[in-house]
Amino acid sequence: MREIHVIGIGAGDPDQLTLQAVRALRSTDVFFVLDKGEVKSDLTRLRRDMLDTHVPEGTYRIVKARDPERDRRAGGTAYSPAVGDWRTARADIYERLIAEELGEDDRGAFLVWGDPALYDSTLGILEEVLARGSVAFTYDVVPGISSVSALVARHRTGLNRVARPVQITTGRRLAEGFPEGVDDVVVMLDAHQTFRQYAREDIDIYWGAYIGTPDEILVSGPLAEAGPRIERLRAEARERKGWIMDTYLLRRNPGDA
């Protein structure tokens, strides 16, 4: 029976891998990597750096495939179907890679940024492949240090305050309004800097981009003051690298609750 590891590899720093992740890496015969093209070649290089750091040379193979494009123009009611189409296209690729590149007694692995349980599609896609019934395998999940954990660690703060909840959401949902009953909100997948909607409120922001990599950028402070700086740094970084991965924590002060 083929075996698959789904390994959380942290936000980019090879030192963030857990001992469990390193053991899983060293037991893997084939690593599957979806290539996002030249613009995001840094992501492939970071994966290779992690393997070079933790796995003996010559003990594994890397098999790459091109990641399918998702229709990022789709909004409103078209958003979920567009994501569904993209996930199905990925499932087609996963199915082919496992069937053609992994021997029946081999172990393969998908390396997932952050933690596989947080805003990642790998587990759902593998379940879709299994449901098709054309290729058989088992899989396990190795948790990783998420960008959320890395963000608050780098800012030396916590996710929540005493006896208060914290919510993790997306920029798309934040645009619909600040969550009710919550003063600490982590925002991921925000391409439109939605925090600008709340610049007039008494809110602190803890923002980070490329967390855990040599390109890491961190900004924190009152949103009204830090927001314009984040916008400038974000635009400069995106222009320089061609892509950006960032996340932030919004902390509303009690007077605005």
C-alpha positions, 0 to 999 in steps of 0.5 A, a space after each residue: 500500500 502506498 503511503 503519503 505524508 502531509 507535512 506542515 513545514 512552517 512559514 519558511 524557516 528550516 528551523 521551524 520544522 518539528 522533530 516529527 516533521 524531520 522524521 517524516 521527511 527522512 522516511 520519504 522516497 518521493 516528494 511531490 512539489 507543485 511549481 507555481 512558475 518563475 515568479 514564485 520560484 522562491 517557494 520551490 527553493 525554500 522547500 529544497 533548502 529544507 530538504 538539504 538541511 534535514 534529509 541526507 542527499 541521494 535518499 529521495 526524489 523530487 517530482 514537480 508538476 505545474 500548479 493549475 491556475 485559479 480564476 482569481 477574478 471570480 467574486 461573489 457567488 462565482 468564488 466558491 465554484 472557481 475554487 472548486 474547479 481549481 481543487 478538482 484540477 489539483 486532484 487530477 494532478 495528485 492522482 496522476 503523480 501518486 499513480 505514476 511516480 510512487 511505487 506500491 511500497 513507497 512513501 510520498 510526501 506533500 510539503 504544506 506551508 504552515 499547518 495542513 489544517 489551516 487554510 490549506 486544501 491538501 487534505 480535502 484534495 487527497 480525500 477527493 482522489 481516494 473517493 475516485 477509487 482509481 489509486 489506493 493509498 493511506 496518508 497521515 498528517 504532520 502538524 506544522 508551525 502556522 504563519 499565525 503562530 510565527 507572526 505572534 511569536 515574532 511580534 512577542 504577543 499572544 493571539 488572545 487576551 484574558 477570557 477573550 476569544 480570537 477569530 481567524 478569518 480571511 480578508 474577504 470575510 473581514 470586508 463584510 464587517 468586523 466579527 461580532 463579539 471578538 476584539 482579536 482577529 487574525 486575517 489571512 489571504 487578504 490581497 486587498 489590505 482590508 484593514 484600511 476599512 478600520 483605520 479610524 477605529 482604535 485598533 492595533 495591528 501586528 503585520 508580517 510578510 514572508 515570515 520566517 524567511 530572509 525577506 521577512 518584514 514586520 510592522 506593528 502599532 496603532 492602525 491609523 499610523 502603521 497602516 500607511 507604512 504597511 501599504 507602502 512596504 507591501 507594494 514595494 515588496 510585491 514589486 520587488 519579488 512579484 508575489 507576497 504572502 502576509 498575515 496580520 492580527 487586528 487588536 481592537 481596544 476595549 473602548 471600541 468594542 
